[in-house]
């Protein structure tokens, strides 16, 4: 297939997202023009490294690019203060200079952590994203959001630091477990829900092809998602306005991730899937959209193998009051008030500030009670 290029227009911080096949093997020739000297540090985790590190090393060596590797444990718990300090120290030991390239080879955890390390190391070094999960290719590798988790909430410590390039190699998705593919699909659906009903309808016709790993369908979905995110990021790089729409389902979802300890019990995309259904259900309860949309969305997400309700989480969740408290750590909160992304219809969402917590709590209690997990 022909490579697709999505340009992220940010003036002096602009860069291209290249989407295609065989890009990992071409990394040396593609990255050489971006390096002041032929040296790069590769950051990956022990799962991704097992499958893809050797191919990247071979590609860099073939272009005469010297490299050092830092291999971290896989999993959301790696996005921590401890891992950040360790990574920064390892990059300094490797001799990384400001104009060198630090390559994030991995999913969202590695991309977020490496990007944050690059943002603060020597007060800012260049970094390149080579996302190896579907979720990272369509979301976390694009837009310059970097960070780590705090015990108090997800992604609360971080910085905006744009990559100099993103290489989205569709071939690496062949090693992706089905659960991880589904988690990435949740973020793809988000783009249709928040502002592109035609894309959502296309996904509704192609969800099974996406889950089966069809390359043409995957390429279209990745490109469309990146194009939408690139437009939003170009308009609002530091999330002071419209970029908040990209957090559809995340206020609910992040609270669930915190409640489950940022573990493999609930992947980020799974939390977002549940959170988006809740966001539509909450919108219905407030009269913003027609009844039944949340059920329609849940039916779609289930076809991708995603959870759609808290009853599917194999974890003893805290009561609704505790979940509500976790939501106050959401980065969109202002003046001690909650902000949600709510829906008028599929493809029509809006930012709702100062949402009454009593209404949120009432919805949470009702939503849980529907599945018999709590008394009304």
C-alpha positions as CSV (number, residue, x, y, z in Angstrom):
1,X,0.0,0.0,0.0
2,X,1.0,3.6,-0.5
3,X,2.2,5.5,2.5
4,X,-0.1,8.2,3.9
5,X,1.2,11.4,5.3
6,X,-0.8,13.5,7.9
7,X,0.8,16.8,8.6
8,X,0.5,18.3,12.1
9,X,0.7,22.1,11.5
10,X,2.2,23.8,14.6
11,X,4.5,26.4,13.0
12,X,8.0,25.8,14.3
13,X,6.9,22.5,15.9
14,X,5.2,21.0,12.9
15,X,5.8,17.4,11.9
16,X,4.5,14.6,9.8
17,X,2.8,11.3,10.8
18,X,3.7,8.7,8.2
19,X,1.3,5.7,8.0
20,X,2.1,2.6,6.1
21,X,3.8,-0.8,6.0
22,X,7.5,-1.6,6.4
23,X,8.3,1.7,8.1
24,X,10.2,0.1,10.9
25,X,12.7,-1.4,8.4
26,X,13.0,2.1,6.8
27,X,13.6,3.9,10.1
28,X,17.2,4.6,9.5
29,X,16.8,6.4,6.2
30,X,13.6,8.2,7.4
31,X,15.2,9.5,10.6
32,X,18.7,10.4,9.4
33,X,17.6,13.8,8.1
34,X,16.2,14.6,11.6
35,X,19.4,13.8,13.5
36,X,22.2,16.4,13.9
37,X,24.6,13.6,14.6
38,X,24.1,9.9,13.8
39,X,23.1,8.8,17.3
40,X,19.8,7.9,18.9
41,X,18.5,6.3,22.1
42,X,15.7,3.8,21.9
43,X,13.2,3.4,24.7
44,X,11.0,0.4,24.7
45,X,9.5,-2.2,27.0
46,X,10.3,-5.9,27.5
47,X,7.2,-7.0,25.5
48,X,7.6,-4.7,22.5
49,X,11.4,-5.2,22.5
50,X,11.0,-8.9,22.1
51,X,9.1,-8.4,18.8
52,X,10.4,-5.2,17.2
53,X,13.7,-3.9,18.8
54,X,16.0,-6.0,16.6
55,X,14.4,-4.8,13.4
56,X,14.7,-1.2,14.5
57,X,18.3,-1.6,15.6
58,X,19.2,-3.2,12.2
59,X,17.5,-0.4,10.3
60,X,19.5,2.3,12.3
61,X,22.8,0.4,12.0
62,X,22.3,0.1,8.2
63,X,22.2,3.9,8.0
64,X,25.2,4.3,10.2
65,X,23.2,5.5,13.3
66,X,24.7,4.5,16.6
67,X,22.2,3.7,19.3
68,X,21.7,2.8,22.9
69,X,18.7,1.0,24.3
70,X,16.7,1.4,27.5
71,X,14.3,-1.4,28.1
72,X,11.6,-0.9,30.8
73,X,8.9,-3.2,32.3
74,X,5.7,-3.3,30.3
75,X,2.5,-2.0,31.8
76,X,0.7,1.1,33.0
77,X,2.6,1.1,36.3
78,X,5.8,2.1,34.4
79,X,4.3,5.6,34.0
80,X,5.6,6.5,37.4
81,X,8.0,9.0,39.2
82,X,10.4,6.1,39.7
83,X,10.5,5.1,36.1
84,X,10.8,8.7,34.9
85,X,13.9,9.2,37.1
86,X,15.4,5.9,36.0
87,X,14.8,6.7,32.4
88,X,16.3,10.2,32.6
89,X,19.4,8.8,34.3
90,X,19.8,6.1,31.7
91,X,19.5,8.7,28.8
92,X,22.1,10.9,30.5
93,X,24.4,7.9,30.9
94,X,23.9,7.1,27.2
95,X,25.2,10.6,26.4
96,X,22.0,12.0,24.8
97,X,22.4,15.6,23.7
98,X,19.7,18.1,23.0
99,X,19.8,17.6,19.2
100,X,19.9,13.8,19.4
101,X,16.9,11.7,18.8
102,X,15.2,9.7,21.6
103,X,13.0,7.1,20.0
104,X,9.8,5.9,21.8
105,X,9.2,2.4,20.5
106,X,6.1,1.1,22.1
107,X,2.5,1.8,23.0
108,X,1.0,4.7,25.0
109,X,2.9,4.1,28.2
110,X,6.3,4.2,26.5
111,X,5.3,7.1,24.3
112,X,4.0,9.2,27.2
113,X,6.9,8.4,29.6
114,X,9.6,8.9,26.9
115,X,8.1,12.1,25.7
116,X,8.0,13.5,29.2
117,X,11.6,12.5,29.8
118,X,12.5,14.2,26.5
119,X,10.7,17.3,27.6
120,X,12.7,17.7,30.8
121,X,16.0,16.2,29.9
122,X,18.5,19.0,29.3
123,X,15.4,21.2,29.3
124,X,14.2,19.5,26.1
125,X,15.6,17.0,23.6
126,X,14.1,15.8,20.3
127,X,12.1,12.6,20.3
128,X,10.5,10.4,17.7
129,X,7.4,8.3,18.1
130,X,7.2,4.8,16.7
131,X,3.9,3.6,18.1
132,X,3.4,-0.1,18.2
133,X,-0.2,-0.3,19.4
134,X,-3.3,0.7,17.6
135,X,-4.2,3.0,20.4
136,X,-0.9,4.8,20.3
137,X,-1.0,5.1,16.5
138,X,-4.4,6.9,16.5
139,X,-4.1,8.8,19.7
140,X,-1.3,9.0,22.2
141,X,1.6,9.4,19.8
142,X,0.0,12.5,18.2
143,X,-0.3,15.9,19.7
144,X,2.6,16.2,22.2
145,X,0.8,15.3,25.4
146,X,3.4,13.5,27.6
147,X,3.3,12.5,31.2
148,X,3.1,10.0,34.0
149,X,0.5,9.0,36.5
150,X,0.2,10.0,40.1
151,X,-1.3,7.9,42.9
152,X,-4.0,10.7,42.8
153,X,-4.9,10.4,39.1
154,X,-3.9,9.5,35.6
155,X,-1.5,11.7,33.5
156,X,-1.5,14.5,36.2
157,X,2.3,15.1,35.9
158,X,3.5,16.0,32.4
159,X,4.2,18.5,29.7
160,X,3.4,19.4,26.1
161,X,6.3,18.3,24.0
162,X,5.8,17.6,20.3
163,X,7.7,14.8,18.6
164,X,9.7,15.6,15.5
165,X,8.2,12.7,13.6
166,X,5.7,9.8,14.0
167,X,6.2,6.5,12.1
168,X,3.0,4.4,12.3
169,X,4.0,1.1,10.9
170,X,0.8,-1.0,10.4
171,X,2.8,-4.2,10.1
172,X,3.7,-4.1,13.8
173,X,0.0,-4.4,14.7
174,X,0.2,-8.0,13.5
175,X,1.8,-9.0,16.9
176,X,-0.9,-7.1,18.9
177,X,-3.1,-9.2,21.1
178,X,-6.8,-9.0,20.3
179,X,-7.6,-7.3,23.6
180,X,-5.1,-4.6,22.8
181,X,-6.5,-4.1,19.3
182,X,-9.9,-3.7,20.7
183,X,-8.6,-1.2,23.3
184,X,-7.2,0.9,20.4
185,X,-10.5,0.6,18.5
186,X,-12.2,2.4,21.3
187,X,-10.1,5.5,20.7
188,X,-10.9,5.3,16.9
189,X,-14.7,5.1,17.6
190,X,-14.2,8.2,19.8
191,X,-13.3,10.3,16.7
192,X,-16.5,9.4,15.0
193,X,-18.6,10.1,18.1
194,X,-17.1,13.5,18.8
195,X,-17.3,15.0,15.4
196,X,-17.7,12.8,12.4
197,X,-20.9,10.8,12.1
198,X,-20.0,9.6,8.6
199,X,-16.8,8.0,10.0
200,X,-18.8,6.4,12.8
201,X,-21.2,4.9,10.2
202,X,-18.2,3.6,8.2
203,X,-16.8,2.0,11.4
204,X,-20.2,0.4,12.0
205,X,-19.9,-1.3,8.7
206,X,-16.3,-2.3,9.1
207,X,-15.8,-3.1,12.8
208,X,-15.4,-6.8,12.1
209,X,-12.8,-6.1,9.4
210,X,-10.9,-3.9,11.8
211,X,-10.9,-6.5,14.5
212,X,-9.7,-9.1,12.0
213,X,-6.7,-6.9,11.2
214,X,-7.7,-5.9,7.6
215,X,-4.8,-3.7,6.5
216,X,-6.9,-1.4,4.2
217,X,-9.6,-0.9,6.8
218,X,-7.0,-0.3,9.5
219,X,-5.1,2.2,7.3
220,X,-8.2,4.2,6.6
221,X,-9.2,4.3,10.3
222,X,-5.7,5.3,11.4
223,X,-5.4,8.0,8.8
224,X,-8.9,9.4,9.5
225,X,-8.3,9.4,13.3
226,X,-4.9,11.2,12.9
227,X,-6.3,13.8,10.5
228,X,-9.0,14.7,13.0
229,X,-6.6,14.9,15.9
230,X,-4.1,16.9,13.9
231,X,-6.8,19.5,13.1
232,X,-7.8,19.8,16.7
233,X,-4.3,20.0,18.0
234,X,-3.3,22.6,15.4
235,X,-6.3,24.7,16.7
236,X,-5.7,24.1,20.4
237,X,-2.2,22.7,21.1
238,X,-2.3,23.1,24.9
239,X,-6.0,22.1,25.5
240,X,-7.4,25.4,26.6
241,X,-10.5,24.9,24.4
242,X,-11.7,22.6,21.7
243,X,-9.0,20.0,22.3
244,X,-10.9,18.9,25.4
245,X,-13.4,17.2,23.1
246,X,-10.7,14.5,22.6
247,X,-11.4,13.5,26.2
248,X,-14.9,12.1,25.4
249,X,-15.4,9.3,27.9
250,X,-12.2,10.0,29.7
251,X,-13.6,11.7,32.8
252,X,-15.6,8.5,33.7
253,X,-12.9,6.2,32.3
254,X,-9.9,7.8,34.2
255,X,-11.8,7.4,37.5
256,X,-12.3,3.7,36.7
257,X,-8.6,3.3,35.8
258,X,-7.6,4.9,39.1
259,X,-10.1,2.8,41.0
260,X,-8.6,-0.4,39.5
261,X,-5.0,0.7,40.3
262,X,-3.9,1.4,36.7
263,X,-3.5,-2.4,36.1
264,X,-4.2,-4.8,33.4
265,X,-7.6,-5.4,35.1
266,X,-8.8,-2.5,32.9
267,X,-6.9,-1.3,29.9
268,X,-7.1,2.4,29.0
269,X,-9.2,1.8,25.9
270,X,-11.5,-0.5,27.8
271,X,-12.0,2.3,30.4
272,X,-12.7,4.8,27.6
273,X,-15.2,2.4,26.0
274,X,-17.2,2.2,29.3
275,X,-16.7,5.9,29.8
276,X,-18.1,6.8,26.4
277,X,-21.2,4.7,27.0
278,X,-21.5,6.5,30.4
279,X,-21.0,9.9,28.8
280,X,-23.9,9.2,26.3
281,X,-26.0,7.8,29.1
282,X,-25.4,10.8,31.3
283,X,-26.2,13.0,28.3
284,X,-29.5,11.2,27.9
285,X,-30.3,11.6,31.6
286,X,-29.8,15.4,31.2
287,X,-31.9,15.6,28.1
288,X,-29.1,16.6,25.8
289,X,-29.6,13.7,23.4
290,X,-32.2,11.1,22.4
291,X,-32.8,8.1,24.6
292,X,-31.3,4.9,23.3
293,X,-28.0,6.3,21.9
294,X,-25.9,4.9,24.7
295,X,-27.4,1.5,24.1
296,X,-26.7,1.8,20.3
297,X,-23.1,2.7,21.1
298,X,-22.8,-0.1,23.6
299,X,-24.0,-2.6,20.9
300,X,-21.3,-1.3,18.5
301,X,-18.5,-1.5,21.0
302,X,-19.5,-5.1,22.0
303,X,-19.0,-6.1,18.4
304,X,-15.4,-5.1,18.9
305,X,-15.1,-7.2,22.0
306,X,-15.1,-4.2,24.4
307,X,-16.7,-3.9,27.8
308,X,-19.5,-1.4,28.0
309,X,-20.5,-1.4,31.7
310,X,-18.8,-1.3,35.1
311,X,-20.3,-4.7,35.8
312,X,-17.9,-6.3,33.4
313,X,-14.8,-5.1,35.4
314,X,-13.5,-8.0,37.4
315,X,-12.6,-5.8,40.4
316,X,-14.3,-4.6,43.5
317,X,-15.0,-1.0,42.6
318,X,-15.5,1.6,45.3
319,X,-19.0,3.1,45.8
320,X,-20.3,5.9,43.5
321,X,-19.3,8.6,46.0
322,X,-15.6,7.4,45.8
323,X,-15.7,7.3,42.0
324,X,-17.1,10.9,42.0
325,X,-14.2,12.0,44.2
326,X,-11.7,10.5,41.7
327,X,-13.3,12.5,38.9
328,X,-12.2,15.8,40.6
329,X,-8.6,14.9,39.7
330,X,-9.6,15.2,36.0
331,X,-7.5,17.8,34.2
332,X,-10.5,19.5,32.8
333,X,-11.9,20.4,36.2
334,X,-12.0,24.2,36.7
335,X,-12.7,26.1,39.9
336,X,-13.5,23.0,41.8
337,X,-16.2,22.1,39.3
338,X,-16.5,19.1,37.0
339,X,-16.2,19.4,33.2
340,X,-17.6,16.6,31.0
341,X,-17.7,16.0,27.3
342,X,-21.4,15.4,26.6
343,X,-23.3,14.5,23.4
344,X,-26.2,15.8,21.4
345,X,-26.0,13.0,18.9
346,X,-23.4,10.7,17.3
347,X,-20.9,13.1,15.8
348,X,-22.1,16.1,17.9
349,X,-20.4,16.6,21.3
350,X,-19.8,19.7,23.4
351,X,-17.8,20.8,26.5
352,X,-20.1,21.1,29.6
353,X,-18.4,23.0,32.4
354,X,-19.6,23.3,36.0
355,X,-21.7,20.1,35.9
356,X,-23.7,19.6,39.1
357,X,-22.0,16.9,41.1
358,X,-25.4,15.8,42.5
359,X,-26.5,14.9,39.0
360,X,-23.3,13.0,38.3
361,X,-23.7,11.1,41.5
362,X,-27.4,10.3,40.8
363,X,-26.4,9.0,37.3
364,X,-23.6,6.8,38.7
365,X,-26.0,5.3,41.3
366,X,-28.6,4.6,38.6
367,X,-26.1,3.3,36.1
368,X,-24.7,0.8,38.6
369,X,-28.2,-0.2,39.8
370,X,-29.2,-1.1,36.3
371,X,-26.9,-4.1,36.5
372,X,-27.9,-5.0,40.1
373,X,-24.5,-4.1,41.5
374,X,-25.9,-1.6,44.0
375,X,-29.2,-0.7,45.6
376,X,-31.0,2.2,43.9
